[in-house]
Amino acid sequence: MSLLEVKNLSKDYYKKDGNVISVLSNINFSINKGETFTIIGPNGSGKTTLLRILGLLESPTQGEIRYLGKDITNLSRKEKTLYRRKLSFVRQKPLVRAASVFDNIAYGLKVRGLKYKQYKHLVEEIIESVGLSDMENKNARALSGGEMQRVIIAMNFIINPEIYLLDEVSANLDPMNIKILDSFI
């Protein structure tokens, strides 16, 4: 059974003037557990839209998404939240909270119910892995773009999701930071 399966997926946007823009049309694929799947295409071809649909942040115009054989296309808000806890969505542009590097990285573990004693060592380990040891108490919004991206990478990999949705995550990284990202993937 596939981890994730997409069948006949399409996405249209409707403009105010009544015109329709078809961004995705009849997309079909399946991804097995442990498999890496890459989406390649030019700017504006719908890659981010597809990732947003897979993360249940947008709905397709038609088609279905199956997770472990179950149709998840039209879940309730509560069911979507439960599904999203199984995945990680890393955007191209880093978005961090106005909190310390440590607190940003720990956030996903806190909302999953872990206590400080349970996650302190995990957060410290991953901070070291992404090369931010000397910045763990610094406000994440005061970091450079590459440093913020490393915080985002740590935030998303520490929760150990079943599915990683990475949207051009290495686009703004220098070679050293790309190596750090590669070590996680």
Number of C-alpha atoms within 10 A of each C-alpha: 11 13 17 20 20 19 15 15 20 19 21 14 14 10 9 7 6 8 9 11 11 14 15 20 15 12 14 14 13 16 16 13 12 9 10 10 12 9 12 10 9 7 8 9 13 18 19 18 19 23 20 18 17 26 20 20 13 14 19 23 14 15 17 21 24 17 18 14 12 12 14 18 20 13 12 10 10 9 11 16 12 11 15 17 16 14 19 21 20 21 19 17 16 18 15 18 13 13 16 18 30 24 20 21 30 23 18 17 22 14 10 10 9 14 12 12 8 12 17 14 11 15 24 16 14 20 23 14 16 20 14 19 15 9 16 19 13 16 17 25 17 13 14 10 15 17 21 20 27 25 27 24 24 25 26 20 20 21 19 14 14 12 21 19 20 18 18 15 20 19 10 15 18 10 10 10 18 16 14 16 20 10 10 12 9
